[in-house]
Amino acid sequence: MSPSDWQTMRDESGISRHPKLVDADTARSRQQLIGQRLRDLYDGVLEEGVPDAFEDLLAALDGEEGTDAPAPVAKTGGDHD
């Protein structure tokens, strides 16, 4: 995106905004901070565990894998008598 494109950027309210240009070190440190916060968030989600009802559903689905379920019938579009 070129600086001339920035002049036409607008936020949700429709107000023009001009992003501030930053040096490479500042941009890198911002990216590192965002990355760390995303990792922290993801780790927190992993620690939450799986609800019992979901585990029960998965166990039930695993048990059904070996059964011979009827194959779905393909509908044909065509002749109606």
Number of C-alpha atoms within 10 A of each C-alpha: 5 6 10 9 9 14 12 11 13 12 8 6 6 8 9 13 12 13 10 7 9 9 8 9 9 11 12 12 11 12 12 12 12 12 12 12 12 12 12 12 11 11 11 11 11 10 8 8 8 10 8 9 9 10 11 11 11 12 11 11 11 10 10 11 9 8 7 7 8 6 6 6 6 6 6 6 6 6 5 4 3
